[in-house]
Amino acid sequence: MKYEFWDDFIVEGREDYVGIWQIINRLNEKFSQSSPKEILLMAIQAVREILETGFIQIGMFEYIDEKNLKDQIWNQYIDSIINPIETEWDKLPREPNIGDIAWLMITKTG
């Protein structure tokens, strides 16, 4: 895989969810001279890369009642998943942070 940080995130994903913001932070650390647009493009490429492996799935938490959240996996083609990530990112007045856009969740394969 092009992005070397995936092994760390797959290990972390066995115990917790991994947020899009964590990918962004890792990219900002590694490519500190990159523009926000370049970071967006790399993040999208990285998410696509890991989704193609089948080790990680993506989704978001939704309230099932007033107090309880449940993860809702986005069971779609990868392109159908990537487009909303870009759209939601563009709506934010800043780079995504904790809880923004989507979470990555380990699959049984991962």
Secondary structure, 3 states (H helix, E strand, C coil): CCCCCHHHHHHHHCCCCEEHHHHHHHHHHHCCCCCHHHHHHHHHHHHHHHHHHCCEEEEEEEECCCCCEEEEECCCCHHHHHHHHHHHHHHCCCCCCCCCCCEEEECCCC
